[in-house]
Amino acid sequence: MIVKDKAFKMFIDEEQLAQGIEKLAQQINKDYEGRKPIFLAVLNGSFMFAADLYRQTNLESTISFIKLASYESMNSTGSIKELVGLQGSLKGEDVVIIEDIVDTGNTLEHIMNLLNDKGVKSAEIATLLYKPEAYKKDIPVKYAAFEIPNKFVVGYGLDYDGLGRNLPAIYQLAE
């Protein structure tokens, strides 16, 4: 599989993705039973995961979106740009942050600071992919569908210079 100028190989296929997301949704349904969480999806990368995860929840809940940018090409810039911010009051609310991938944790730290400033009751992280080797923060990642090595991946919402988001599976950079 070629995306832009790089070769990628199959890493997590569609069936594995569906199973991982279903398992995550079941855990969230159990943990938030009787509560009304607000799901906060981080754009652009999480849009496919957020839609599939949200459809599998059976909670009385809402979903909102925040758009942040921290990557250029294949590298984290180390800084976060807020492109679409939080709307409305989140004071006293339970929030589930939906991320496509957690690696350095810089984006999560930024979001958690925003949510704390808004006075949320609780905030937990639900991510499709988690790179424990790369994670440098003390913020717990409660829900992770897949733990992966610190390798570059594309597909299912994740991109390489804006390309590859439409792939139905996750592909890893071929070395």
N, C-alpha and C positions, 0 to 999 in steps of 0.2 A: 504494500500500500504506500503510495507516494502522496504526501501532503506538502504542497509548495515545492521545496527543494530537499526534503528529508524522507528517508524510508522508515516506515513503521511496520511493526508486526502485531498480529492479534494478541491481546493480553487478557481481556475479560469479554466474553461473548454475550450476546443478547439474553440468552437463557440464564446465565450466571447473574447478569445485571438484574433481571426480573426477580430472581430468587433472593438476592441480597436486599433489594428494595422492599420486597414483601416482608421479609424478616424484620427489617428496621421499622416498617409501618406497624407491625404487630406489637413490637416493643413500645413504640410511642403511644399506640392506642391503649395499651395496658397502663403505662405510667401516667397518662393524662386523663384516664377515665374519670368522668364527673367534673372535669375542668374544661375551660374554653380557651385553649391556647391561640395565640396569633403566630402563624408561621411567617417568617421573614426570609424570603428567598433573595440570595445575593446574585445579581445579574452581572454579566451575561451567562457565565458558565453553568449556573445551576438550573437554568430554565427547564431542561428536559427532565432532570432528576426531580425538581420541585413538583412538576406536573404529575409525574408518575407516583411519587411518594404521597402527595396531597390527595390524589384520587383513592389511594388505598387506606387513608385514615377514615375512621368512622366517628370522629369527634365533632361536636358543635364548635366550629373554629372558623377563623378567617385567614386569608393570606394577603401579604403585602410584599413589596419589592424595594430593594435598595440596590443602587448600581455604584460599584466602586471599581477603580482601576489600580492595579499594582504590578502588572506585567508589561514588558515590552519584548516582543519576539519570544524567546524561550527563557527569559530571565526575570526574576523578581527585581523590581526597581528599589525596593526597600522603603518606598514612600507610597502613601495611599491618597488617591484623588477621589473625592466624592462627586459623582456625576449626577445621581438622582438620590436625594436624601429621604430620610424618614418623614412620613406625613402623619399628622394627628397625634393624639395623646396615647402614650403607652404606660402611663403611670398606673402601678398596681397590677399590670398584666403579666401573664405567663407567656414567654416568647420562646419559640423554637427557631433557631437560625438554620436555614438550609443552605449549605455550601456544596459546591461541586468537589472541591479538593482542599484539604488542609495540609499545607507544607510548612512554611516558616512560621505561620501564625500571626503575621503582621496585620492582615486584613481582619482576622478575628479579634485581635486586641483592639483595633480601631472601632469595630462594631460594638464590642462589649463596653467600651468607654462611652459610646453614644447612648447605649441602652441604659447604662447606670445613670448617666446624666438625665435621662427621661424618667427615672424612678420606677423601672420595671420591678415586678415582684420576683420573677425568676427568669433566667435565660440559659438555655441549653443549646448545644450544637449538634446538628444532624448533618453528617457529611457522607457523600458517596465514597470518596477516596481519602484515606488518611496516610500520610507519610511520617511515621514516628521518628525516623532517622533525621528528618529535616526540621521537625517541630521544635521550636526554641522557647515556647511560652509555658506559663504555669496554669493556663486556662484549661480545665478538663474538657476533653472531647467525649461526650457521653454516648453518642450514637455514630457509629462508623460502619457502613456497609462492607467496606473492604480496606484492609491495611495493605499498603503496597510499598515496594522499595523506592528509594529516592531517584526515580527515573522519570524522564519527560513522557507524558501521555497526551493523547488527543482522542476526540470522539465523544459522542453522547453529551454534547454541550461544551466540552473542553476544546480549546482551539490552539492553533499555532499561527500566529499573525492573522487571526480572524478566520482561518480556514480549518476545516475538519469537524466543526461543531455538529454537522448534519450526519455524521457517521453513526450507525445504530449500536456500535460496540465501542469498547475502549482499546486503543492501540498504543503500544509502547515503542519508543524510539529504537530502531534496530541499530545494533552497534557493530 
